[in-house]
């Protein structure tokens, strides 16, 4: 019968979130790997990658084949955490390429993910950035 998602060309991916039972890459990778589905992957969020418990787990990332990171949610963030982690995550993200960027190790595994900006920022929303600003910021990311 086969995998319905695979037959449709879909890449189901899980995202680790520090406040859930999948708090980091070290927890997410065995779930994906043990699923034994070639199309299963991990959605990697640059902010959560940098801020995950234990900080970027580059050693874990090096164990993951590059094609298992099909999506990279991009944003910028301040080098040091600012206040409550949930508020920083949901209301104070910067445009991709601004501030700190957490890409350590991605080039080493040969990933070529879909880039998806995720800029949750109340001040930026009030300023109403143009689509061109968002596109330009996201296009700056592949240069890592």
C-alpha positions, -999 to 999 in steps of 0.1 A, spaced: 0 0 0 28 24 8 31 58 25 3 82 14 25 113 20 54 98 0 31 89 -29 20 125 -29 55 138 -28 51 153 7 78 157 33 62 154 68 86 172 92 85 176 129 96 208 147 111 207 181 99 232 207 116 237 240 83 237 260 71 204 246 80 167 249 102 172 218 124 201 232 155 197 211 172 182 180 186 153 201 150 142 208 135 149 174 161 131 153 155 96 168 118 100 162 123 108 126 151 82 121 131 54 137 100 62 116 119 45 88 103 68 62 126 83 35 104 114 33 103 121 70 123 151 82 129 178 107 117 214 103 146 234 117 139 268 131 170 290 133 160 307 166 151 274 183 182 258 169 204 284 185 184 286 218 177 249 222 186 233 256 224 226 254 227 253 226 232 242 190 238 205 190 261 205 161 273 170 170 237 157 167 232 177 134 263 160 119 245 126 124 216 137 103 216 133 65 211 167 48 179 156 30 163 150 64 162 188 70 138 198 42 126 231 57 145 259 74 124 285 92 145 316 92 146 347 114 171 369 131 173 373 168 194 392 194 227 374 203 216 371 240 181 361 251 159 390 259 135 384 288 110 356 287 119 329 261 82 325 250 79 363 244 112 364 225 100 335 203 65 347 196 69 385 195 105 397 192 120 379 162 140 399 137 141 397 99 163 369 86 199 380 86 195 406 114 212 401 147 224 366 154 219 338 129 220 301 139 233 281 110 264 264 125 267 229 110 241 231 82 266 234 54 285 204 67 256 180 62 248 191 27 212 203 33 194 224 7 161 232 25 131 253 15 136 287 33 105 298 51 107 331 70 90 331 104 92 367 118 70 370 148 76 405 159 49 430 171 70 461 165 78 450 130 42 442 123 32 477 134 58 492 111 42 471 82 73 460 63 69 455 26 69 421 10 101 433 -8 118 438 26 108 403 37 119 387 4 153 405 4 159 395 41 151 358 33 173 358 2 202 369 23 200 337 43 215 312 19 249 330 21 250 319 58 
